[in-house]
Amino acid sequence: MRAAERTREETARRRANEERLRIARELHDSLTHQISVIKVQAEVAVHVARKRGEQVPEALLVIQEAGREATRELRATLQALRDDDTTPPRGLDHVPELVERARSIGLDATLTVEGQRRVVAEAHNAVHDSAISAPTPCH
């Protein structure tokens, strides 16, 4: 009985890994191209404006940086999907970097740390997910 159970678990694990890879390939195909087009167009527009001696609109610089950031995030997401769950998740030490990246693309983000760091895994994941997907500044 135990051998059959192990076989079922191994099959389920293998299928989950195959599904992760399939999703990763689909994401790569559909998103990478579109983000690359946006990023290249913004970079060319910035280059042309600077070459002409024109002031580069702030919105264009934000689009350029957002494209770069989206590319980095997409790579990280794809890596996570391809991962076999052996890589530990990034910790709270990563939050200041997230805040800085938000600032670098023009968001008004601040980070205030109070007290000692004793956080259970569920709270850590909620904080991390909120910081990544927040449409407004995280304080």
DSSP file with accessible surface (Angstrom, degrees, kcal/mol):
  #  RESIDUE AA STRUCTURE BP1 BP2  ACC     N-H-->O    O-->H-N    N-H-->O    O-->H-N    TCO  KAPPA ALPHA  PHI   PSI    X-CA   Y-CA   Z-CA
    1    1 A M     >        0   0  183      0, 0.0     4,-1.9     0, 0.0     5,-0.1   0.000 360.0 360.0 360.0 -41.2    0.0    0.0    0.0
    2    2 A R  H  >  +     0   0  197      1,-0.2     4,-2.5     2,-0.2     5,-0.2   0.868 360.0  54.3 -66.8 -36.2    2.8    2.4    0.9
    3    3 A A  H  > S+     0   0   56      2,-0.2     4,-2.4     1,-0.2    -1,-0.2   0.916 109.0  48.6 -63.9 -41.6    4.6    1.9   -2.4
    4    4 A A  H  > S+     0   0   45      2,-0.2     4,-2.3     1,-0.2    -1,-0.2   0.901 111.2  50.4 -64.8 -39.5    1.4    2.8   -4.4
    5    5 A E  H  X S+     0   0   91     -4,-1.9     4,-2.4     2,-0.2    -2,-0.2   0.918 110.7  48.8 -64.9 -43.2    0.9    5.9   -2.2
    6    6 A R  H  X S+     0   0  137     -4,-2.5     4,-2.8     2,-0.2     5,-0.2   0.908 110.1  52.1 -63.0 -40.1    4.5    7.0   -2.9
    7    7 A T  H  X S+     0   0   78     -4,-2.4     4,-2.5     1,-0.2    -2,-0.2   0.917 109.8  48.8 -62.8 -42.4    4.0    6.4   -6.6
    8    8 A R  H  X S+     0   0  142     -4,-2.3     4,-2.6     2,-0.2    -1,-0.2   0.917 112.4  48.4 -62.9 -43.6    0.9    8.5   -6.6
    9    9 A E  H  X S+     0   0   93     -4,-2.4     4,-2.6     2,-0.2    -2,-0.2   0.914 112.2  48.6 -63.2 -42.4    2.7   11.3   -4.7
   10   10 A E  H  X S+     0   0  110     -4,-2.8     4,-2.6     2,-0.2    -2,-0.2   0.906 112.1  49.0 -64.4 -40.7    5.7   11.2   -7.1
   11   11 A T  H  X S+     0   0   37     -4,-2.5     4,-2.7    -5,-0.2    -2,-0.2   0.926 111.9  48.6 -64.0 -43.5    3.3   11.3  -10.1
   12   12 A A  H  X S+     0   0   59     -4,-2.6     4,-2.3     2,-0.2    -2,-0.2   0.915 112.6  48.5 -63.3 -41.7    1.5   14.3   -8.6
   13   13 A R  H  X S+     0   0  140     -4,-2.6     4,-2.3     2,-0.2    -2,-0.2   0.925 111.8  49.1 -64.6 -43.1    4.7   16.0   -7.9
   14   14 A R  H  X S+     0   0  116     -4,-2.6     4,-2.5     1,-0.2    -2,-0.2   0.934 111.5  49.3 -63.0 -43.3    6.0   15.4  -11.4
   15   15 A R  H  X S+     0   0  159     -4,-2.7     4,-2.4     1,-0.2    -1,-0.2   0.894 109.8  51.6 -64.3 -39.1    2.8   16.6  -12.9
   16   16 A A  H  X S+     0   0   43     -4,-2.3     4,-2.3     2,-0.2    -1,-0.2   0.920 110.8  48.2 -63.4 -41.6    2.9   19.8  -10.8
   17   17 A N  H  X S+     0   0   55     -4,-2.3     4,-2.2     2,-0.2    -2,-0.2   0.908 110.9  50.5 -64.7 -41.5    6.5   20.4  -12.0
   18   18 A E  H  X S+     0   0   97     -4,-2.5     4,-2.3     1,-0.2    -1,-0.2   0.901 109.9  50.7 -62.3 -40.0    5.5   19.9  -15.6
   19   19 A E  H  X S+     0   0   82     -4,-2.4     4,-2.7     2,-0.2     5,-0.2   0.906 107.7  53.1 -65.7 -40.3    2.6   22.3  -15.1
   20   20 A R  H  X S+     0   0   58     -4,-2.3     4,-2.6     1,-0.2    -2,-0.2   0.931 110.7  47.1 -58.2 -45.7    5.0   24.9  -13.7
   21   21 A L  H  X S+     0   0   68     -4,-2.2     4,-2.5     2,-0.2    -2,-0.2   0.902 111.3  50.9 -65.0 -39.5    7.2   24.6  -16.7
   22   22 A R  H  X S+     0   0   92     -4,-2.3     4,-2.4     2,-0.2    -2,-0.2   0.944 112.4  46.4 -63.1 -45.1    4.3   24.8  -19.1
   23   23 A I  H  X S+     0   0   59     -4,-2.7     4,-3.0     1,-0.2     5,-0.3   0.920 110.9  53.2 -63.0 -42.5    3.1   28.0  -17.4
   24   24 A A  H  X S+     0   0    0     -4,-2.6     4,-2.6    -5,-0.2    -1,-0.2   0.921 109.8  47.7 -60.2 -43.2    6.6   29.4  -17.4
   25   25 A R  H  X S+     0   0  134     -4,-2.5     4,-2.7     2,-0.2    -1,-0.2   0.922 112.7  48.6 -64.5 -42.8    6.9   28.9  -21.1
   26   26 A E  H  X S+     0   0  105     -4,-2.4     4,-2.6     2,-0.2     5,-0.3   0.920 112.5  48.2 -64.0 -43.9    3.5   30.4  -21.8
   27   27 A L  H  X>S+     0   0   45     -4,-3.0     4,-2.7     2,-0.2     5,-0.9   0.929 111.8  50.4 -60.2 -44.8    4.3   33.5  -19.6
   28   28 A H  I  X>S+     0   0   82     -4,-2.6     4,-1.1    -5,-0.3     5,-0.6   0.950 113.5  44.9 -58.5 -48.5    7.6   33.8  -21.4
   29   29 A D  I  X5S+     0   0  113     -4,-2.7     4,-0.5    -5,-0.2    -2,-0.2   0.919 121.7  35.3 -63.8 -44.9    6.0   33.7  -24.8
   30   30 A S  I  X5S+     0   0   68     -4,-2.6     4,-0.7    -5,-0.2    -2,-0.2   0.887 126.8  30.7 -82.8 -38.8    3.1   36.0  -24.1
   31   31 A L  I  X5S+     0   0   71     -4,-2.7     4,-2.7    -5,-0.3     5,-0.3   0.875 109.2  60.7 -91.3 -39.4    4.6   38.6  -21.8
   32   32 A T  I  X<S+     0   0   37     -4,-1.1     4,-2.5    -5,-0.9     5,-0.2   0.913 105.4  49.2 -59.5 -43.7    8.2   38.9  -22.6
   33   33 A H  H  X<S+     0   0  115     -5,-0.6     4,-2.3    -4,-0.5    -1,-0.2   0.953 113.5  45.3 -61.3 -48.6    7.6   40.0  -26.2
   34   34 A Q  H  X S+     0   0  111     -4,-0.7     4,-2.1     1,-0.2    -2,-0.2   0.916 114.7  47.2 -64.2 -43.6    5.1   42.7  -25.2
   35   35 A I  H  X S+     0   0   33     -4,-2.7     4,-2.8     1,-0.2    -1,-0.2   0.913 110.8  53.1 -65.1 -39.3    7.2   44.1  -22.4
   36   36 A S  H  X S+     0   0   45     -4,-2.5     4,-2.9    -5,-0.3     5,-0.3   0.905 107.4  51.1 -62.6 -41.0   10.3   44.1  -24.6
   37   37 A V  H  X S+     0   0   50     -4,-2.3     4,-2.5     2,-0.2     5,-0.2   0.947 112.8  45.6 -61.5 -46.9    8.4   46.2  -27.2
   38   38 A I  H  X S+     0   0   90     -4,-2.1     4,-2.3     1,-0.2    -2,-0.2   0.939 115.0  47.7 -61.3 -47.0    7.3   48.7  -24.6
   39   39 A K  H  X S+     0   0   44     -4,-2.8     4,-2.6     1,-0.2    -2,-0.2   0.936 112.9  47.0 -62.8 -46.8   10.8   48.9  -23.1
   40   40 A V  H  X S+     0   0   78     -4,-2.9     4,-2.8     1,-0.2     5,-0.2   0.923 111.8  50.8 -64.2 -43.2   12.6   49.3  -26.5
   41   41 A Q  H  X S+     0   0  133     -4,-2.5     4,-2.4    -5,-0.3    -1,-0.2   0.921 112.5  46.6 -62.0 -42.5   10.2   52.0  -27.7
   42   42 A A  H  X S+     0   0    5     -4,-2.3     4,-2.5    -5,-0.2    -1,-0.2   0.924 113.1  49.2 -64.8 -43.4   10.7   53.9  -24.5
   43   43 A E  H  X S+     0   0   58     -4,-2.6     4,-2.5    -5,-0.2    -2,-0.2   0.906 112.0  48.1 -64.9 -39.7   14.5   53.6  -24.6
   44   44 A V  H  X S+     0   0   80     -4,-2.8     4,-3.0     2,-0.2     5,-0.2   0.930 111.4  50.4 -65.4 -43.7   14.6   54.7  -28.3
   45   45 A A  H  X S+     0   0   39     -4,-2.4     4,-2.4    -5,-0.2    -2,-0.2   0.912 111.9  47.5 -61.9 -41.4   12.4   57.7  -27.6
   46   46 A V  H  X S+     0   0    2     -4,-2.5     4,-2.5     2,-0.2     5,-0.2   0.941 113.3  48.8 -63.8 -45.0   14.6   58.7  -24.6
   47   47 A H  H  X S+     0   0  117     -4,-2.5     4,-2.5    -5,-0.2    -2,-0.2   0.934 112.5  47.2 -61.0 -46.7   17.7   58.3  -26.8
   48   48 A V  H  X S+     0   0   47     -4,-3.0     4,-2.1     2,-0.2     6,-0.2   0.925 111.6  50.6 -63.2 -44.2   16.3   60.3  -29.7
   49   49 A A  H  <>S+     0   0    8     -4,-2.4     5,-2.7    -5,-0.2     4,-0.4   0.932 113.3  45.4 -61.3 -44.2   15.1   63.1  -27.4
   50   50 A R  H ><5S+     0   0  149     -4,-2.5     3,-1.1     1,-0.2    -1,-0.2   0.897 110.6  53.5 -66.1 -40.0   18.6   63.3  -25.7
   51   51 A K  H 3<5S+     0   0  167     -4,-2.5    -1,-0.2     1,-0.3    -2,-0.2   0.867 110.1  48.1 -63.2 -34.8   20.4   63.2  -29.1
   52   52 A R  T 3<5S-     0   0  173     -4,-2.1    -1,-0.3    -5,-0.2    -2,-0.2   0.492 117.1-115.7 -81.0  -5.9   18.2   66.1  -30.3
   53   53 A G  T < 5 +     0   0   68     -3,-1.1    -3,-0.2    -4,-0.4     2,-0.2   0.668  68.1 143.1  78.3  17.4   19.0   68.0  -27.1
   54   54 A E      < -     0   0  101     -5,-2.7     2,-0.3    -6,-0.2    -1,-0.3  -0.541  59.5-101.6 -88.8 155.7   15.3   67.9  -26.0
   55   55 A Q        -     0   0  181     -2,-0.2    -1,-0.1    -3,-0.1    -5,-0.0  -0.605  36.1-127.9 -74.5 132.6   14.1   67.5  -22.5
   56   56 A V        -     0   0   17     -2,-0.3   -10,-0.1     1,-0.1     5,-0.1  -0.715  26.5-115.8 -83.4 124.0   13.0   64.0  -21.9
   57   57 A P    >>  -     0   0   75      0, 0.0     4,-1.6     0, 0.0     3,-0.6  -0.341  16.2-129.4 -59.8 138.7    9.4   63.9  -20.4
   58   58 A E  H 3> S+     0   0  132      1,-0.2     4,-2.4     2,-0.2     5,-0.2   0.873 107.5  59.4 -56.6 -39.3    9.4   62.4  -16.9
   59   59 A A  H 3> S+     0   0   67      1,-0.2     4,-2.4     2,-0.2    -1,-0.2   0.889 103.6  51.8 -60.5 -36.0    6.6   60.1  -17.9
   60   60 A L  H <> S+     0   0   37     -3,-0.6     4,-2.5     2,-0.2    -1,-0.2   0.900 108.5  50.1 -68.7 -38.3    8.8   58.5  -20.6
   61   61 A L  H  X S+     0   0   43     -4,-1.6     4,-2.5     2,-0.2    -1,-0.2   0.888 110.3  50.7 -65.4 -38.0   11.6   58.0  -18.1
   62   62 A V  H  X S+     0   0   48     -4,-2.4     4,-2.9     2,-0.2    -2,-0.2   0.918 110.4  49.1 -65.7 -41.8    9.1   56.3  -15.7
   63   63 A I  H  X S+     0   0   79     -4,-2.4     4,-2.5     2,-0.2    -2,-0.2   0.928 110.5  51.6 -62.7 -42.6    7.9   54.0  -18.6
   64   64 A Q  H  X S+     0   0   20     -4,-2.5     4,-1.9     1,-0.2    -2,-0.2   0.944 114.4  41.7 -58.9 -49.4   11.5   53.2  -19.4
   65   65 A E  H  X S+     0   0   37     -4,-2.5     4,-2.8     1,-0.2    -2,-0.2   0.893 112.2  54.5 -68.8 -37.2   12.3   52.2  -15.8
   66   66 A A  H  X S+     0   0   39     -4,-2.9     4,-3.0     1,-0.2    -1,-0.2   0.892 107.1  52.3 -63.6 -36.8    9.0   50.4  -15.4
   67   67 A G  H  X S+     0   0    6     -4,-2.5     4,-2.1     2,-0.2    -1,-0.2   0.917 110.6  47.0 -63.7 -42.4    9.8   48.3  -18.5
   68   68 A R  H  X S+     0   0   90     -4,-1.9     4,-2.2     2,-0.2    -2,-0.2   0.926 113.9  47.8 -63.1 -44.5   13.2   47.4  -17.0
   69   69 A E  H  X S+     0   0   22     -4,-2.8     4,-2.9     2,-0.2     5,-0.2   0.907 109.9  52.3 -63.9 -41.8   11.5   46.6  -13.7
   70   70 A A  H  X S+     0   0   34     -4,-3.0     4,-2.7     1,-0.2    -1,-0.2   0.901 108.6  51.5 -61.8 -38.6    8.8   44.5  -15.4
   71   71 A T  H  X S+     0   0   18     -4,-2.1     4,-2.4     2,-0.2    -1,-0.2   0.931 111.4  46.7 -63.5 -44.5   11.6   42.5  -17.2
   72   72 A R  H  X S+     0   0  100     -4,-2.2     4,-2.3     1,-0.2    -2,-0.2   0.932 114.3  47.4 -62.4 -45.0   13.4   41.8  -13.9
   73   73 A E  H  X S+     0   0   50     -4,-2.9     4,-2.7     2,-0.2    -2,-0.2   0.890 110.6  51.9 -64.6 -39.5   10.1   40.8  -12.2
   74   74 A L  H  X S+     0   0   16     -4,-2.7     4,-3.0    -5,-0.2     5,-0.2   0.932 109.3  50.0 -63.5 -42.9    9.2   38.6  -15.1
   75   75 A R  H  X S+     0   0  162     -4,-2.4     4,-2.4     1,-0.2    -2,-0.2   0.927 112.2  47.7 -59.8 -43.9   12.5   36.9  -14.9
   76   76 A A  H  X S+     0   0   54     -4,-2.3     4,-2.4     2,-0.2    -2,-0.2   0.909 112.8  48.7 -64.7 -40.6   12.1   36.3  -11.2
   77   77 A T  H  X S+     0   0   65     -4,-2.7     4,-2.4     2,-0.2    -2,-0.2   0.929 111.7  48.7 -65.3 -44.6    8.6   35.0  -11.6
   78   78 A L  H  X S+     0   0    7     -4,-3.0     4,-2.1     1,-0.2    -1,-0.2   0.906 110.6  51.4 -62.3 -40.1    9.7   32.6  -14.4
   79   79 A Q  H  X S+     0   0  114     -4,-2.4     4,-1.2    -5,-0.2    -1,-0.2   0.921 109.2  50.6 -62.6 -41.0   12.5   31.4  -12.2
   80   80 A A  H  < S+     0   0   61     -4,-2.4     5,-0.3     1,-0.2    -2,-0.2   0.899 110.5  49.3 -64.3 -38.6   10.1   30.8   -9.4
   81   81 A L  H  < S+     0   0   38     -4,-2.4    -1,-0.2     1,-0.2    -2,-0.2   0.862 113.4  46.3 -68.5 -33.7    7.8   28.8  -11.6
   82   82 A R  H  < S+     0   0  110     -4,-2.1    -1,-0.2    -5,-0.2    -2,-0.2   0.665  94.1 103.6 -80.0 -16.3   10.7   26.8  -12.9
   83   83 A D  S  < S-     0   0   26     -4,-1.2   -63,-0.0    -3,-0.2    -3,-0.0  -0.271  70.8-138.5 -67.6 153.0   12.0   26.2   -9.4
   84   84 A D        -     0   0   86     -2,-0.0    -1,-0.1     1,-0.0    -3,-0.1   0.029  51.5 -97.1-101.7  27.4   11.5   22.9   -7.8
   85   85 A D  S    S+     0   0  117     -5,-0.3    -2,-0.0     1,-0.1    -5,-0.0   0.654 101.6 107.3  68.5  17.7   10.6   24.4   -4.4
   86   86 A T        +     0   0  101      2,-0.1    -1,-0.1     0, 0.0    -3,-0.0   0.648  55.5  85.8 -97.0 -16.4   14.1   23.9   -3.1
   87   87 A T  S    S-     0   0   83     -7,-0.1    -2,-0.1     1,-0.0    -4,-0.0  -0.738  83.3-125.0 -85.8 126.2   15.0   27.6   -3.2
   88   88 A P        -     0   0  102      0, 0.0     3,-0.1     0, 0.0    -2,-0.1  -0.353  29.8-103.9 -68.7 149.4   14.0   29.4    0.0
   89   89 A P        -     0   0  103      0, 0.0     2,-0.1     0, 0.0    36,-0.0  -0.325  42.9 -93.4 -67.8 156.2   11.7   32.5   -0.5
   90   90 A R        -     0   0  132      1,-0.1    38,-0.1     2,-0.1     2,-0.0  -0.437  48.6-136.9 -69.5 146.7   13.3   35.9   -0.1
   91   91 A G    >   -     0   0   34     -2,-0.1     3,-2.0    -3,-0.1     4,-0.3  -0.144  31.4 -78.9 -98.5-170.2   12.9   37.3    3.5
   92   92 A L  G >  S+     0   0   40      1,-0.3     3,-1.5     2,-0.2    -2,-0.1   0.743 119.6  74.6 -63.6 -21.8   12.1   40.5    5.1
   93   93 A D  G 3  S+     0   0  120      1,-0.3     4,-0.4     2,-0.2    -1,-0.3   0.724  89.8  61.4 -62.3 -17.9   15.6   41.7    4.4
   94   94 A H  G <> S+     0   0   13     -3,-2.0     4,-1.9     1,-0.2     3,-0.4   0.691  81.6  82.5 -80.5 -19.4   14.4   42.1    0.8
   95   95 A V  H <> S+     0   0   16     -3,-1.5     4,-2.5    -4,-0.3     5,-0.2   0.904  85.7  54.5 -59.8 -44.1   11.7   44.7    1.7
   96   96 A P  H  > S+     0   0   68      0, 0.0     4,-2.6     0, 0.0    -1,-0.2   0.912 108.3  51.0 -57.9 -36.2   14.0   47.7    1.7
   97   97 A E  H  > S+     0   0   85     -4,-0.4     4,-2.6    -3,-0.4    -2,-0.2   0.912 108.8  51.1 -65.2 -40.6   15.1   46.8   -1.8
   98   98 A L  H  X S+     0   0   14     -4,-1.9     4,-2.1     2,-0.2    -1,-0.2   0.919 110.8  48.4 -61.7 -42.4   11.4   46.6   -2.9
   99   99 A V  H  X S+     0   0   13     -4,-2.5     4,-2.4     2,-0.2    -2,-0.2   0.928 111.6  49.6 -64.2 -43.5   10.8   50.0   -1.4
  100  100 A E  H  X S+     0   0  103     -4,-2.6     4,-2.3    -5,-0.2    -2,-0.2   0.909 109.7  51.0 -63.5 -40.1   13.8   51.5   -3.2
  101  101 A R  H  X S+     0   0   36     -4,-2.6     4,-0.9     2,-0.2    -1,-0.2   0.896 108.6  52.1 -65.3 -37.2   12.8   49.9   -6.5
  102  102 A A  H ><>S+     0   0   20     -4,-2.1     5,-2.2     1,-0.2     3,-0.8   0.929 110.6  48.3 -63.2 -42.5    9.3   51.5   -6.1
  103  103 A R  H ><5S+     0   0  105     -4,-2.4     3,-2.1     1,-0.2    -2,-0.2   0.894 104.0  61.0 -62.0 -39.9   11.0   54.9   -5.4
  104  104 A S  H 3<5S+     0   0   59     -4,-2.3    -1,-0.2     1,-0.3    -2,-0.2   0.723 104.2  48.9 -65.5 -20.3   13.2   54.5   -8.5
  105  105 A I  T <<5S-     0   0   38     -4,-0.9    -1,-0.3    -3,-0.8    -2,-0.2   0.202 129.8 -91.5-103.8  16.4   10.1   54.3  -10.8
  106  106 A G  T < 5S+     0   0   56     -3,-2.1     2,-0.2     1,-0.3    -3,-0.2   0.512  79.0 136.9  97.4   5.5    8.5   57.4   -9.3
  107  107 A L      < -     0   0   71     -5,-2.2     2,-1.3    -6,-0.2    -1,-0.3  -0.609  57.9-123.5 -85.9 147.5    6.4   56.0   -6.5
  108  108 A D        +     0   0  114     -2,-0.2     2,-0.4     2,-0.0    -5,-0.1  -0.735  50.2 161.6 -88.6  91.7    6.3   57.7   -3.1
  109  109 A A        +     0   0    5     -2,-1.3     2,-0.3   -10,-0.2    30,-0.1  -0.938  15.8 177.7-120.2 136.5    7.3   54.8   -0.9
  110  110 A T        -     0   0   50     28,-1.3     2,-0.4    -2,-0.4    -2,-0.0  -0.948  15.0-150.2-131.8 157.5    8.6   54.8    2.6
  111  111 A L        -     0   0   68     -2,-0.3     2,-0.5    28,-0.2    28,-0.1  -0.996  10.2-174.4-130.1 125.9    9.6   52.0    5.0
  112  112 A T        -     0   0   91     -2,-0.4     2,-0.5     2,-0.0    -2,-0.0  -0.990   6.0-164.0-121.2 125.5    9.3   52.3    8.8
  113  113 A V        +     0   0  109     -2,-0.5     2,-0.4     4,-0.0     4,-0.0  -0.947  12.9 174.0-112.4 125.4   10.6   49.6   11.0
  114  114 A E        -     0   0  165     -2,-0.5    -2,-0.0     2,-0.1     0, 0.0  -0.982  45.0  -7.8-129.9 142.5    9.5   49.5   14.6
  115  115 A G  S    S-     0   0   72     -2,-0.4     2,-0.2     2,-0.1    -2,-0.0  -0.168  98.6 -33.0  75.2-167.4   10.2   46.9   17.3
  116  116 A Q        -     0   0  174      2,-0.1     2,-1.1     1,-0.0    -2,-0.1  -0.576  58.0-113.3 -91.6 153.8   11.8   43.5   16.9
  117  117 A R        +     0   0  150     -2,-0.2     2,-0.3    -4,-0.0    -2,-0.1  -0.742  56.1 140.5 -90.0  98.8   11.5   41.3   13.9
  118  118 A R        +     0   0  218     -2,-1.1     2,-0.4     2,-0.0    -2,-0.1  -0.821  22.8 159.6-135.8  94.8    9.5   38.2   14.9
  119  119 A V        -     0   0   71     -2,-0.3     2,-0.1     4,-0.0    -2,-0.0  -0.965  35.3-131.8-125.3 133.5    7.2   37.4   12.1
  120  120 A V     >  -     0   0   95     -2,-0.4     4,-2.4     1,-0.1     3,-0.3  -0.409  34.9-105.0 -76.8 160.0    5.4   34.1   11.3
  121  121 A A  H  > S+     0   0   62      1,-0.2     4,-2.6     2,-0.2     5,-0.2   0.874 118.0  53.9 -56.4 -41.6    5.7   32.8    7.8
  122  122 A E  H  > S+     0   0  144      1,-0.2     4,-2.1     2,-0.2    -1,-0.2   0.916 110.5  46.3 -63.7 -40.8    2.1   33.7    6.8
  123  123 A A  H  > S+     0   0   42     -3,-0.3     4,-2.5     2,-0.2     5,-0.2   0.916 111.2  52.9 -67.4 -40.7    2.6   37.3    7.9
  124  124 A H  H  X S+     0   0   24     -4,-2.4     4,-2.7     1,-0.2    -2,-0.2   0.944 110.1  47.5 -58.2 -47.6    5.9   37.5    6.0
  125  125 A N  H  X S+     0   0   74     -4,-2.6     4,-2.8     1,-0.2     5,-0.2   0.899 111.1  51.2 -63.1 -39.0    4.3   36.2    2.8
  126  126 A A  H  X S+     0   0   50     -4,-2.1     4,-2.4    -5,-0.2    -1,-0.2   0.922 111.8  46.8 -64.7 -43.5    1.4   38.7    3.2
  127  127 A V  H  X S+     0   0   69     -4,-2.5     4,-2.5     2,-0.2     5,-0.2   0.946 114.3  47.5 -62.5 -47.0    3.8   41.6    3.6
  128  128 A H  H  X S+     0   0   33     -4,-2.7     4,-2.1    -5,-0.2    -2,-0.2   0.948 113.5  46.7 -61.6 -47.9    5.9   40.5    0.7
  129  129 A D  H  X S+     0   0   98     -4,-2.8     4,-2.2     1,-0.2    -1,-0.2   0.904 113.3  49.5 -62.6 -40.2    2.9   40.0   -1.6
  130  130 A S  H  X S+     0   0   71     -4,-2.4     4,-1.3    -5,-0.2    -1,-0.2   0.908 109.8  51.0 -65.7 -41.2    1.4   43.4   -0.6
  131  131 A A  H  < S+     0   0   28     -4,-2.5    -1,-0.2    -5,-0.2    -2,-0.2   0.895 112.8  46.2 -65.5 -36.1    4.7   45.2   -1.2
  132  132 A I  H  < S+     0   0   73     -4,-2.1    -2,-0.2    -5,-0.2    -1,-0.2   0.922 122.6  32.4 -72.2 -42.2    5.1   43.7   -4.6
  133  133 A S  H  < S+     0   0   90     -4,-2.2    -1,-0.2    -5,-0.2    -2,-0.2   0.434  82.1 129.3-101.0   3.7    1.6   44.3   -5.9
  134  134 A A     <  -     0   0   29     -4,-1.3     4,-0.1     1,-0.2    -4,-0.0  -0.380  40.1-164.6 -66.0 123.8    0.6   47.5   -4.1
  135  135 A P  S    S+     0   0  117      0, 0.0    -1,-0.2     0, 0.0     3,-0.0   0.666  78.1  46.2 -79.3 -15.0   -0.7   50.1   -6.5
  136  136 A T  S    S-     0   0   96      1,-0.1   -29,-0.1   -29,-0.1   -27,-0.0  -0.807 108.6 -71.7-121.8 165.2   -0.2   52.8   -3.9
  137  137 A P        -     0   0   47      0, 0.0     2,-0.5     0, 0.0   -28,-0.2  -0.204  42.6-135.1 -59.5 142.3    2.7   53.6   -1.6
  138  138 A C              0   0   47     -4,-0.1   -28,-1.3    -7,-0.1    -7,-0.0  -0.883 360.0 360.0 -96.9 127.1    3.4   51.1    1.2
  139  139 A H              0   0  153     -2,-0.5   -28,-0.2   -30,-0.1   -30,-0.0  -0.892 360.0 360.0-114.1 360.0    4.1   52.8    4.6
